[in-house]
C-alpha cells in the first residue's frame, strides 16, 4: 500500500478501526463481478454507468475507474469516517475478487480524499496503462492511497 503524506495523516486517525458498512455498501461489497468489452466491473456499479462505453475513454483503465467508483460521502459524513468505510469496503471487494473467476488478474484500488468527499475506485492492472501519476505527492489537494490486490496464482 502506498499513500501520500496527506493520506498518511488521515490514516493515522483510522488505523485499526473497523468500520461497519451501511447496508447499501454491504450489497456493493458482495456484488458479483462481470466482464464486458475486456473490462471488469462490479455488477452493481456497471448497471449504473449510464451510456458510458469503452470508446468514451482513452483506455480500459479509465473506463473501469469511471464505472468502478463510489463516493463515500453519499454513505457517511466526516472524512475520517469516509476513509474508514472506504478501507473496509476495499477489503470486502478484494475478498470477493479473490473468490471470483477473474482472480488471476491483479487489481489496483485508489482512495482519494479532497475537502468534501472520499472516493474509492478500482481497476485491473494493465501493462502500459495507469490511472494515477507515479508520484503521489504530486496530488497537492488530495489525499491519495493506492493498494494492490495481487493476482491469485
DSSP file (Angstrom, degrees, kcal/mol; ACC not computed):
  #  RESIDUE AA STRUCTURE BP1 BP2  ACC     N-H-->O    O-->H-N    N-H-->O    O-->H-N    TCO  KAPPA ALPHA  PHI   PSI    X-CA   Y-CA   Z-CA
    1    1 A X              0   0    0      0, 0.0     2,-0.3     0, 0.0   146,-0.2   0.000 360.0 360.0 360.0 135.2    0.0    0.0    0.0
    2    2 A X  E     +A  146   0A   0    144,-2.8   144,-3.0   134,-0.0     2,-0.3  -0.928 360.0 172.8-121.5 147.4    1.3    3.5   -0.9
    3    3 A X  E     -A  145   0A   0     -2,-0.3   142,-0.2   142,-0.2     2,-0.1  -0.994  28.5-120.4-150.8 149.2    0.0    6.8    0.3
    4    4 A X     >  -     0   0    0    140,-2.2     4,-2.4    -2,-0.3     3,-0.3  -0.362  43.1 -96.5 -81.4 173.1    0.9   10.4    0.0
    5    5 A X  H  > S+     0   0    0      1,-0.2     4,-1.8     2,-0.2     5,-0.1   0.857 123.5  55.8 -61.2 -37.2    1.6   12.5    3.1
    6    6 A X  H  > S+     0   0    0    136,-0.2     4,-1.4     1,-0.2    -1,-0.2   0.909 111.0  44.5 -62.2 -41.4   -1.9   13.9    3.2
    7    7 A X  H  > S+     0   0    0     -3,-0.3     4,-3.0   137,-0.3     5,-0.2   0.898 107.2  58.6 -70.4 -39.7   -3.4   10.4    3.3
    8    8 A X  H  X S+     0   0    0     -4,-2.4     4,-1.5     1,-0.2    -1,-0.2   0.885 104.7  51.8 -56.8 -38.2   -0.9    9.2    5.9
    9    9 A X  H  X S+     0   0    0     -4,-1.8     4,-0.6     1,-0.2    -1,-0.2   0.904 112.0  45.7 -65.0 -40.7   -2.2   11.9    8.2
   10   10 A X  H >X S+     0   0    0     -4,-1.4     3,-1.0     1,-0.2     4,-0.6   0.890 109.2  55.4 -68.0 -39.0   -5.8   10.8    7.7
   11   11 A X  H >X S+     0   0    0     -4,-3.0     4,-1.8     1,-0.3     3,-0.8   0.818  94.6  67.8 -65.4 -29.9   -4.9    7.1    8.1
   12   12 A X  H 3< S+     0   0    0     -4,-1.5    -1,-0.3     1,-0.3    -2,-0.2   0.857 101.6  48.8 -56.8 -34.3   -3.4    7.8   11.5
   13   13 A X  H << S+     0   0    0     -3,-1.0    -1,-0.3    -4,-0.6    -2,-0.2   0.691 119.7  35.5 -79.5 -19.4   -6.9    8.6   12.7
   14   14 A X  H X< S+     0   0    0     -3,-0.8     3,-2.2    -4,-0.6    -2,-0.2   0.467  79.7 129.7-115.9  -2.6   -8.5    5.4   11.3
   15   15 A X  T 3< S+     0   0    0     -4,-1.8     3,-0.1     1,-0.3    69,-0.0  -0.284  84.5   5.1 -56.0 132.8   -5.7    2.8   11.7
   16   16 A X  T 3  S+     0   0    0      1,-0.2     2,-0.7     0, 0.0    -1,-0.3   0.453  98.1 124.9  75.1   1.0   -7.1   -0.3   13.4
   17   17 A X    <   -     0   0    0     -3,-2.2     2,-0.6     2,-0.0    -1,-0.2  -0.838  49.6-153.8 -97.2 114.4  -10.6    1.0   13.4
   18   18 A X        -     0   0    0     -2,-0.7     2,-0.5    -3,-0.1    67,-0.1  -0.770  10.6-151.8 -87.4 123.1  -13.0   -1.4   11.7
   19   19 A X        -     0   0    0     -2,-0.6     2,-0.3    65,-0.4    -2,-0.0  -0.825  12.3-128.9 -97.4 125.7  -16.0    0.4   10.3
   20   20 A X        -     0   0    0     -2,-0.5     2,-0.3     1,-0.1    68,-0.0  -0.558  30.9-123.5 -68.8 135.7  -19.3   -1.4   10.0
   21   21 A X        -     0   0    0     -2,-0.3    -1,-0.1     1,-0.1     5,-0.1  -0.608  20.0-114.4 -82.7 137.4  -20.6   -0.9    6.4
   22   22 A X    >>  -     0   0    0     -2,-0.3     4,-2.1     1,-0.1     3,-0.8  -0.308  36.3-103.6 -60.5 155.8  -24.0    0.7    5.9
   23   23 A X  H 3> S+     0   0    0      1,-0.3     4,-1.8     2,-0.2     5,-0.2   0.869 121.0  55.6 -51.7 -43.9  -26.5   -1.8    4.3
   24   24 A X  H 3> S+     0   0    0      1,-0.2     4,-1.2     2,-0.2    -1,-0.3   0.873 110.7  45.0 -60.8 -37.3  -26.2   -0.1    0.8
   25   25 A X  H <> S+     0   0    0     -3,-0.8     4,-2.8     2,-0.2    -1,-0.2   0.819 105.0  61.7 -76.8 -30.8  -22.4   -0.6    0.9
   26   26 A X  H  X S+     0   0    0     -4,-2.1     4,-0.8     1,-0.2    -2,-0.2   0.929 104.8  49.1 -58.2 -44.1  -22.7   -4.2    2.1
   27   27 A X  H >< S+     0   0    0     -4,-1.8     3,-0.5     1,-0.2     4,-0.2   0.892 112.0  47.6 -62.5 -40.8  -24.6   -5.1   -1.1
   28   28 A X  H >< S+     0   0    0     -4,-1.2     3,-1.3     1,-0.2    -2,-0.2   0.911 108.9  54.2 -66.8 -42.0  -22.0   -3.4   -3.2
   29   29 A X  H 3< S+     0   0    0     -4,-2.8    67,-0.2     1,-0.3    -1,-0.2   0.643 113.9  42.4 -68.0 -13.9  -19.2   -5.2   -1.4
   30   30 A X  T << S+     0   0    0     -4,-0.8    -1,-0.3    -3,-0.5    -2,-0.2   0.282  87.7 122.8-113.4   8.3  -20.8   -8.5   -2.1
   31   31 A X    <   -     0   0    0     -3,-1.3     2,-0.1    -4,-0.2    -3,-0.1  -0.254  65.3-106.1 -68.9 158.4  -21.8   -7.9   -5.7
   32   32 A X        -     0   0    0     10,-0.1    11,-3.4     1,-0.1     2,-0.3  -0.437  29.2-120.6 -80.3 157.9  -20.7  -10.2   -8.5
   33   33 A X  E     -E   42   0B   0      9,-0.2     2,-0.3    -2,-0.1     9,-0.2  -0.770  28.2-170.8 -97.8 146.3  -18.0   -9.2  -11.0
   34   34 A X  E     -E   41   0B   0      7,-2.7     7,-2.5    -2,-0.3     2,-0.5  -0.913  15.7-137.5-131.3 161.2  -18.7   -9.2  -14.7
   35   35 A X  E     +E   40   0B   0     -2,-0.3     2,-0.4     5,-0.2     5,-0.2  -0.985  26.7 165.3-121.9 127.3  -16.6   -8.7  -17.8
   36   36 A X  E >   -E   39   0B   0      3,-1.9     3,-2.1    -2,-0.5    -2,-0.0  -0.995  68.5  -6.2-140.5 134.0  -17.6   -6.5  -20.7
   37   37 A X  T 3  S-     0   0    0     -2,-0.4     3,-0.1     1,-0.3    -1,-0.1   0.802 129.2 -55.6  54.3  33.6  -15.5   -5.2  -23.6
   38   38 A X  T 3  S+     0   0    0      1,-0.3    -1,-0.3    22,-0.0     2,-0.3   0.630 118.0 110.3  75.8  13.4  -12.4   -6.6  -22.0
   39   39 A X  E <   -E   36   0B   0     -3,-2.1    -3,-1.9    24,-0.0     2,-0.4  -0.782  60.7-134.2-118.8 163.6  -13.0   -4.7  -18.8
   40   40 A X  E     +E   35   0B   0     -2,-0.3     2,-0.3    -5,-0.2    -5,-0.2  -0.968  27.8 168.7-127.1 132.3  -14.1   -5.9  -15.3
   41   41 A X  E     -E   34   0B   0     -7,-2.5    -7,-2.7    -2,-0.4     2,-0.5  -0.942  42.2-105.5-139.6 154.6  -16.8   -4.4  -13.2
   42   42 A X  E >>  -E   33   0B   0     -2,-0.3     4,-2.7    -9,-0.2     3,-1.0  -0.759  37.1-132.7 -75.2 127.1  -18.8   -4.9  -10.1
   43   43 A X  H 3> S+     0   0    0    -11,-3.4     4,-1.8    -2,-0.5     5,-0.2   0.880 104.1  55.7 -49.5 -46.4  -22.2   -5.8  -11.4
   44   44 A X  H 34 S+     0   0    0    -12,-0.3    -1,-0.3     1,-0.2     4,-0.1   0.823 114.3  39.6 -60.8 -32.7  -24.0   -3.3   -9.1
   45   45 A X  H X4 S+     0   0    0     -3,-1.0     3,-1.3     2,-0.1    -1,-0.2   0.833 108.3  61.0 -85.4 -35.1  -21.9   -0.4  -10.4
   46   46 A X  H >< S+     0   0    0     -4,-2.7     3,-1.6     1,-0.3    -2,-0.2   0.887  99.9  55.2 -60.0 -40.3  -21.9   -1.5  -14.1
   47   47 A X  T 3< S+     0   0    0     -4,-1.8     3,-0.3     1,-0.3    -1,-0.3   0.617 106.1  52.9 -72.9 -10.3  -25.6   -1.2  -14.3
   48   48 A X  T <  S+     0   0    0     -3,-1.3    -1,-0.3    -5,-0.2    -2,-0.2   0.197  77.7 102.8-103.1  15.2  -25.5    2.4  -13.1
   49   49 A X    X   -     0   0    0     -3,-1.6     3,-1.1     1,-0.2     2,-0.2   0.575  69.1-152.1 -77.6  -8.4  -22.9    3.5  -15.7
   50   50 A X  T 3   -     0   0    0     -3,-0.3    -1,-0.2     1,-0.2     0, 0.0  -0.521  62.4 -26.5  71.4-138.5  -25.5    5.3  -17.9
   51   51 A X  T 3  S+     0   0    0     -2,-0.2    -1,-0.2     2,-0.0     2,-0.1   0.235  96.8 132.8 -97.5  14.5  -24.5    5.5  -21.6
   52   52 A X    <   +     0   0    0     -3,-1.1     2,-0.3     3,-0.0    -3,-0.1  -0.397  29.8 176.8 -65.8 139.8  -20.7    5.3  -21.0
   53   53 A X    >   -     0   0    0     -2,-0.1     3,-2.0     1,-0.0     4,-0.2  -0.876  47.3 -97.3-134.6 169.5  -18.8    2.8  -23.1
   54   54 A X  G >  S+     0   0    0     -2,-0.3     3,-1.9     1,-0.3     9,-0.1   0.855 121.0  63.3 -54.9 -36.4  -15.2    1.8  -23.5
   55   55 A X  G 3  S+     0   0    0      1,-0.3    -1,-0.3     3,-0.0    -3,-0.0   0.600  90.4  67.6 -69.9  -9.6  -15.0    4.2  -26.6
   56   56 A X  G <  S+     0   0    0     -3,-2.0     2,-0.3     3,-0.0    -1,-0.3   0.503 101.0  57.0 -82.2  -5.1  -15.8    7.1  -24.3
   57   57 A X  S <  S-     0   0    0     -3,-1.9     3,-0.1    -4,-0.2     4,-0.0  -0.853  85.3-119.3-129.6 158.2  -12.4    6.7  -22.6
   58   58 A X  S    S-     0   0    0     -2,-0.3     2,-0.3     1,-0.1    -1,-0.1   0.783  92.0 -11.4 -68.8 -25.3   -8.7    6.6  -23.6
   59   59 A X  S  > S-     0   0    0      1,-0.1     4,-1.7    -5,-0.0     5,-0.1  -0.956  77.2 -86.7-161.6 177.5   -8.3    3.0  -22.3
   60   60 A X  H  > S+     0   0    0     -2,-0.3     4,-2.9     1,-0.2     5,-0.2   0.856 120.1  58.3 -62.9 -36.7   -9.8    0.2  -20.3
   61   61 A X  H  > S+     0   0    0      1,-0.2     4,-2.5     2,-0.2    -1,-0.2   0.927 106.3  47.7 -61.4 -45.9   -8.3    1.5  -17.1
   62   62 A X  H  > S+     0   0    0      2,-0.2     4,-1.8     1,-0.2    -1,-0.2   0.895 112.9  49.1 -61.5 -41.0  -10.1    4.8  -17.4
   63   63 A X  H  X S+     0   0    0     -4,-1.7     4,-2.3     2,-0.2     5,-0.3   0.934 111.8  47.9 -65.2 -46.8  -13.4    3.1  -18.2
   64   64 A X  H  X S+     0   0    0     -4,-2.9     4,-3.6     1,-0.2    58,-0.3   0.909 111.5  50.7 -61.4 -41.6  -13.1    0.8  -15.2
   65   65 A X  H  < S+     0   0    0     -4,-2.5    -1,-0.2    -5,-0.2    -2,-0.2   0.844 109.9  51.0 -66.8 -32.1  -12.2    3.6  -12.9
   66   66 A X  H  < S+     0   0    0     -4,-1.8     3,-0.3    -5,-0.2    -2,-0.2   0.934 120.7  33.0 -67.4 -46.3  -15.2    5.6  -14.1
   67   67 A X  H  < S+     0   0    0     -4,-2.3     2,-1.8     1,-0.2    -2,-0.2   0.931 114.5  58.0 -77.3 -46.6  -17.6    2.7  -13.6
   68   68 A X  S  < S+     0   0    0     -4,-3.6    54,-1.3    54,-0.3     2,-0.4  -0.418  85.9 108.3 -86.9  63.1  -16.0    1.1  -10.5
   69   69 A X  E     -B  121   0A   0     -2,-1.8     2,-0.4    -3,-0.3    52,-0.2  -0.997  43.5-168.9-141.3 148.5  -16.1    4.1   -8.2
   70   70 A X  E     -B  120   0A   0     50,-2.2    50,-2.2    -2,-0.4     2,-0.8  -0.995  20.0-138.9-134.5 138.4  -18.1    5.2   -5.2
   71   71 A X  E >   -B  119   0A   0     -2,-0.4     3,-1.8    48,-0.2    48,-0.2  -0.875  14.0-161.8 -94.7 109.0  -18.4    8.5   -3.4
   72   72 A X  G >> S+     0   0    0     46,-2.8     3,-1.9    -2,-0.8     4,-1.5   0.712  83.3  73.9 -68.1 -20.1  -18.3    7.6    0.3
   73   73 A X  G 34 S+     0   0    0     45,-0.6    -1,-0.3     1,-0.3    46,-0.1   0.674  86.2  65.8 -67.9 -13.7  -19.8   10.9    1.2
   74   74 A X  G <4 S+     0   0    0     -3,-1.8    -1,-0.3     1,-0.2    -2,-0.2   0.656 114.1  30.7 -73.8 -15.0  -23.1    9.5   -0.1
   75   75 A X  T <4 S+     0   0    0     -3,-1.9     2,-0.3     1,-0.3    -2,-0.2   0.562 126.7  23.4-118.7 -16.0  -22.9    7.0    2.8
   76   76 A X     <  -     0   0    0     -4,-1.5     2,-0.4   -54,-0.0    -1,-0.3  -0.995  60.8-135.4-153.8 152.8  -21.2    8.8    5.6
   77   77 A X  S    S+     0   0    0     -2,-0.3     4,-0.1    -3,-0.1    40,-0.1  -0.914  72.0  48.0-110.7 138.6  -20.4   12.3    6.9
   78   78 A X  S  > S-     0   0    0     -2,-0.4     4,-2.3    38,-0.2     3,-0.2   0.425  77.9-116.1 101.5 122.0  -16.9   13.2    8.1
   79   79 A X  H  > S+     0   0    0      1,-0.2     4,-2.6     2,-0.2     5,-0.2   0.851 112.1  52.8 -62.5 -38.4  -13.7   12.5    6.2
   80   80 A X  H  > S+     0   0    0      1,-0.2     4,-2.2     2,-0.2    -1,-0.2   0.923 111.8  47.0 -63.6 -41.5  -12.2   10.1    8.8
   81   81 A X  H  > S+     0   0    0      2,-0.2     4,-2.4     1,-0.2    -2,-0.2   0.905 111.7  51.5 -63.5 -41.9  -15.4    8.0    8.8
   82   82 A X  H  X S+     0   0    0     -4,-2.3     4,-2.7     2,-0.2    -2,-0.2   0.907 109.4  49.4 -62.5 -42.2  -15.4    8.1    5.0
   83   83 A X  H  X S+     0   0    0     -4,-2.6     4,-2.5     2,-0.2     5,-0.2   0.921 110.6  50.5 -64.6 -43.5  -11.8    6.8    4.8
   84   84 A X  H  X S+     0   0    0     -4,-2.2     4,-2.1     1,-0.2   -65,-0.4   0.908 112.1  47.1 -59.9 -42.4  -12.6    4.0    7.3
   85   85 A X  H  X S+     0   0    0     -4,-2.4     4,-3.0     2,-0.2     5,-0.2   0.906 110.7  52.3 -65.2 -41.6  -15.6    3.0    5.2
   86   86 A X  H  X S+     0   0    0     -4,-2.7     4,-2.6     1,-0.2    -2,-0.2   0.917 111.0  47.0 -60.9 -43.3  -13.5    3.1    2.0
   87   87 A X  H  X S+     0   0    0     -4,-2.5     4,-2.0     2,-0.2    -1,-0.2   0.895 113.7  47.5 -67.2 -39.7  -10.8    0.9    3.5
   88   88 A X  H  X S+     0   0    0     -4,-2.1     4,-2.0    -5,-0.2    -2,-0.2   0.929 113.8  47.1 -66.3 -44.8  -13.4   -1.6    4.8
   89   89 A X  H  X S+     0   0    0     -4,-3.0     4,-2.7     1,-0.2     5,-0.2   0.903 109.2  55.2 -63.2 -40.3  -15.2   -1.7    1.5
   90   90 A X  H  X S+     0   0    0     -4,-2.6     4,-2.6    -5,-0.2    -1,-0.2   0.918 107.8  49.1 -57.9 -44.4  -11.9   -2.1   -0.3
   91   91 A X  H  X S+     0   0    0     -4,-2.0     4,-2.2     2,-0.2    -1,-0.2   0.897 110.9  50.5 -63.5 -39.9  -11.1   -5.2    1.8
   92   92 A X  H  X S+     0   0    0     -4,-2.0     4,-2.2     2,-0.2    -2,-0.2   0.926 111.9  46.7 -62.8 -44.8  -14.6   -6.6    1.1
   93   93 A X  H  X S+     0   0    0     -4,-2.7     4,-2.8     2,-0.2    -2,-0.2   0.900 110.1  53.8 -66.2 -40.1  -14.2   -6.1   -2.6
   94   94 A X  H  X S+     0   0    0     -4,-2.6     4,-2.5    -5,-0.2    -1,-0.2   0.929 109.3  48.8 -58.3 -44.7  -10.6   -7.6   -2.5
   95   95 A X  H  X S+     0   0    0     -4,-2.2     4,-1.1     1,-0.2    -2,-0.2   0.916 111.9  48.4 -61.4 -43.6  -12.1  -10.7   -0.8
   96   96 A X  H  < S+     0   0    0     -4,-2.2     4,-0.5   -67,-0.2     3,-0.5   0.915 111.3  50.8 -61.9 -43.2  -14.8  -11.0   -3.4
   97   97 A X  H >< S+     0   0    0     -4,-2.8     3,-1.4     1,-0.2     5,-0.2   0.913 105.7  54.9 -61.6 -44.2  -12.3  -10.6   -6.2
   98   98 A X  H 3< S+     0   0    0     -4,-2.5    -1,-0.2     1,-0.3    -2,-0.2   0.771 111.5  45.6 -62.4 -25.1  -10.0  -13.3   -4.8
   99   99 A X  T 3< S+     0   0    0     -4,-1.1    -1,-0.3    -3,-0.5    -2,-0.2   0.480  98.9  94.6 -93.8  -4.4  -13.0  -15.7   -4.9
  100  100 A X  S X  S-     0   0    0     -3,-1.4     3,-1.3    -4,-0.5     4,-0.1  -0.330  88.6-111.0 -85.8 167.9  -14.1  -14.7   -8.4
  101  101 A X  T 3  S+     0   0    0      1,-0.2     3,-0.3   -68,-0.1    -1,-0.1   0.563 116.8  60.2 -72.8  -7.1  -13.2  -16.4  -11.7
  102  102 A X  T >   +     0   0    0     -5,-0.2     3,-2.6     1,-0.2    -1,-0.2   0.305  66.8 114.5 -99.2   7.8  -11.1  -13.3  -12.5
  103  103 A X  T <   +     0   0    0     -3,-1.3    49,-3.4     1,-0.3    -1,-0.2   0.606  60.4  73.6 -61.5 -12.5   -8.8  -13.7   -9.5
  104  104 A X  T 3  S+     0   0    0     -3,-0.3     2,-0.4    47,-0.3    -1,-0.3   0.660  86.2  79.7 -72.6 -14.1   -5.8  -14.4  -11.8
  105  105 A X  S <  S-     0   0    0     -3,-2.6     2,-0.2    45,-0.1    47,-0.1  -0.789  84.0-126.3 -96.7 135.2   -5.8  -10.7  -12.7
  106  106 A X        -     0   0    0     -2,-0.4    19,-2.6    19,-0.3     2,-0.3  -0.571  22.9-152.5 -79.7 142.3   -4.3   -8.1  -10.3
  107  107 A X  E     -DC 124 149A   0     42,-2.2    42,-2.6    17,-0.3     2,-0.4  -0.788   4.1-152.3-108.0 155.0   -6.5   -5.2   -9.2
  108  108 A X  E     -DC 123 148A   0     15,-2.9    15,-2.0    -2,-0.3     2,-0.4  -0.999   9.6-158.8-125.6 133.0   -5.4   -1.7   -8.1
  109  109 A X  E     -DC 122 147A   0     38,-3.3    38,-2.2    -2,-0.4     2,-0.4  -0.873   2.8-164.0-109.1 142.4   -7.6    0.3   -5.7
  110  110 A X  E     -DC 121 146A   0     11,-2.7    11,-2.5    -2,-0.4     2,-0.5  -0.992   4.2-172.0-127.9 123.8   -7.4    4.1   -5.3
  111  111 A X  E     -DC 120 145A   0     34,-2.4    34,-2.4    -2,-0.4     2,-0.4  -0.974  12.5-179.7-112.2 124.0   -8.8    6.0   -2.4
  112  112 A X  E     -DC 119 144A   0      7,-2.4     7,-2.9    -2,-0.5     2,-0.4  -0.968   8.6-168.6-127.2 143.9   -8.8    9.8   -2.8
  113  113 A X  E     +DC 118 143A   0     30,-2.3    30,-2.7    -2,-0.4     5,-0.2  -0.995   8.9 171.0-132.3 128.7  -10.0   12.4   -0.4
  114  114 A X        -     0   0    0      3,-2.4    28,-0.1    -2,-0.4   -35,-0.0  -0.441  58.4 -69.5-116.1-161.8  -10.5   16.1   -1.0
  115  115 A X  S    S+     0   0    0      1,-0.2   -36,-0.1    -2,-0.2     3,-0.1   0.762 128.9  21.3 -63.9 -24.7  -12.1   18.8    1.1
  116  116 A X  S    S+     0   0    0      1,-0.2     2,-0.3   -38,-0.1    -1,-0.2   0.627 119.4  26.6-122.2 -16.4  -15.6   17.4    0.7
  117  117 A X        -     0   0    0    -40,-0.1    -3,-2.4   -45,-0.0     2,-0.4  -0.965  50.1-139.1-151.0 163.8  -15.5   13.7   -0.3
  118  118 A X  E     - D   0 113A   0     -2,-0.3   -46,-2.8    -5,-0.2   -45,-0.6  -0.989  23.7-165.7-122.7 131.8  -13.8   10.4   -0.3
  119  119 A X  E     -BD  71 112A   0     -7,-2.9    -7,-2.4    -2,-0.4     2,-0.5  -0.969   8.2-159.4-124.6 134.1  -13.8    8.3   -3.5
  120  120 A X  E     +BD  70 111A   0    -50,-2.2   -50,-2.2    -2,-0.4     2,-0.3  -0.955  20.4 169.1-109.5 128.2  -12.9    4.6   -3.9
  121  121 A X  E     -BD  69 110A   0    -11,-2.5   -11,-2.7    -2,-0.5     2,-0.3  -0.923   8.9-174.1-130.9 157.2  -12.0    3.4   -7.4
  122  122 A X  E     + D   0 109A   0    -54,-1.3     2,-0.3    -2,-0.3   -54,-0.3  -0.993   6.6 167.8-152.4 156.4  -10.5    0.2   -8.7
  123  123 A X  E     - D   0 108A   0    -15,-2.0   -15,-2.9    -2,-0.3     2,-0.3  -0.974  41.8 -90.6-156.2 161.2   -9.3   -1.3  -12.0
  124  124 A X  E     - D   0 107A   0     -2,-0.3     2,-0.5   -17,-0.2   -17,-0.3  -0.604  47.2-113.9 -74.7 137.9   -7.3   -4.2  -13.3
  125  125 A X        -     0   0    0    -19,-2.6     2,-0.4    -2,-0.3   -19,-0.3  -0.639  41.8-176.7 -75.8 124.9   -3.6   -3.5  -13.6
  126  126 A X    >   -     0   0    0      3,-0.5     3,-1.7    -2,-0.5     2,-0.2  -0.952  32.7-101.5-126.6 144.4   -2.6   -3.5  -17.2
  127  127 A X  T 3  S+     0   0    0     -2,-0.4     3,-0.1     1,-0.3     0, 0.0  -0.422 107.4   8.9 -59.3 128.0    0.8   -3.1  -18.9
  128  128 A X  T 3  S+     0   0    0      1,-0.2     2,-0.4    -2,-0.2    -1,-0.3   0.494 107.3 101.9  80.7   3.2    1.2    0.5  -20.2
  129  129 A X    <   +     0   0    0     -3,-1.7    -3,-0.5   -68,-0.0     2,-0.4  -0.979  42.5 173.4-123.6 133.8   -2.0    1.9  -18.6
  130  130 A X        -     0   0    0     -2,-0.4   -68,-0.1     1,-0.1     3,-0.1  -0.989  24.2-166.1-135.9 145.2   -2.0    4.0  -15.4
  131  131 A X  S    S+     0   0    0     -2,-0.4     2,-0.3     1,-0.1    -1,-0.1   0.790  78.6  37.6 -93.5 -36.3   -4.8    5.8  -13.6
  132  132 A X  S    S-     0   0    0      1,-0.0     2,-0.2     2,-0.0    -1,-0.1  -0.735  88.9 -98.7-115.1 160.7   -2.5    7.9  -11.4
  133  133 A X        -     0   0    0     -2,-0.3     6,-0.1     2,-0.2     5,-0.1  -0.510  35.2-122.8 -67.6 144.6    0.8    9.7  -11.6
  134  134 A X  S    S+     0   0    0     -2,-0.2     2,-1.1     1,-0.2    -1,-0.1   0.865 101.8  70.6 -57.6 -37.3    3.6    7.6  -10.1
  135  135 A X    >   -     0   0    0      1,-0.2     3,-1.8     2,-0.1     4,-0.2  -0.718  64.3-173.7 -88.1  98.7    4.4   10.4   -7.7
  136  136 A X  G >  S+     0   0    0     -2,-1.1     3,-1.4     1,-0.3    -1,-0.2   0.745  81.3  67.5 -65.8 -22.6    1.5   10.5   -5.3
  137  137 A X  G 3  S+     0   0    0      1,-0.3    -1,-0.3    -3,-0.1    -2,-0.1   0.669  82.0  77.0 -70.7 -14.5    2.9   13.7   -3.7
  138  138 A X  G <  S+     0   0    0     -3,-1.8     2,-1.5     1,-0.2    -1,-0.3   0.717  74.6  83.9 -65.9 -19.3    2.1   15.4   -7.0
  139  139 A X    <   +     0   0    0     -3,-1.4    -1,-0.2    -4,-0.2     5,-0.1  -0.679  58.3 170.6 -86.1  89.3   -1.5   15.4   -5.8
  140  140 A X  S    S+     0   0    0     -2,-1.5    -1,-0.2     1,-0.2    -2,-0.1   0.819  73.2  38.0 -73.0 -34.0   -1.3   18.6   -3.7
  141  141 A X  S    S+     0   0    0     -3,-0.2     2,-0.3     2,-0.0    -1,-0.2   0.714 111.0  63.4 -92.0 -23.1   -5.0   19.0   -2.9
  142  142 A X  S    S-     0   0    0    -28,-0.1     2,-0.5   -27,-0.0  -136,-0.2  -0.787  71.2-134.4-109.7 146.0   -6.0   15.3   -2.5
  143  143 A X  E     - C   0 113A   0    -30,-2.7   -30,-2.3    -2,-0.3     2,-0.4  -0.846  35.9-166.8 -86.8 131.8   -5.0   12.7    0.0
  144  144 A X  E     - C   0 112A   0     -2,-0.5  -140,-2.2   -32,-0.2     2,-0.4  -0.980  17.7-179.2-132.7 134.8   -4.3    9.6   -2.1
  145  145 A X  E     -AC   3 111A   0    -34,-2.4   -34,-2.4    -2,-0.4     2,-0.4  -0.989   7.2-165.1-128.8 139.6   -3.8    5.9   -1.3
  146  146 A X  E     +AC   2 110A   0   -144,-3.0  -144,-2.8    -2,-0.4     2,-0.4  -0.995  10.2 176.9-126.2 130.4   -3.1    3.1   -3.7
  147  147 A X  E     - C   0 109A   0    -38,-2.2   -38,-3.3    -2,-0.4     2,-0.2  -0.999  16.1-143.9-136.5 134.8   -3.5   -0.6   -2.8
  148  148 A X  E     - C   0 108A   0     -2,-0.4     2,-0.5   -40,-0.2   -40,-0.2  -0.626   5.4-152.9 -94.0 154.1   -3.0   -3.7   -4.9
  149  149 A X  E     - C   0 107A   0    -42,-2.6   -42,-2.2    -2,-0.2     3,-0.1  -0.926  31.3-135.6-120.6 101.1   -4.9   -6.9   -4.8
  150  150 A X        -     0   0    0     -2,-0.5   -45,-0.1   -44,-0.2     2,-0.1  -0.133  22.2-100.9 -59.4 150.2   -2.4   -9.4   -6.1
  151  151 A X        -     0   0    0    -47,-0.2     2,-0.8     1,-0.1   -47,-0.3  -0.375  33.1-114.5 -69.2 151.8   -3.5  -12.0   -8.6
  152  152 A X              0   0    0    -49,-3.4    -1,-0.1     1,-0.2   -46,-0.0  -0.799 360.0 360.0 -89.3 111.5   -4.2  -15.5   -7.4
  153  153 A X              0   0    0     -2,-0.8    -1,-0.2   -49,-0.0   -49,-0.1   0.423 360.0 360.0-108.8 360.0   -1.6  -17.7   -8.9
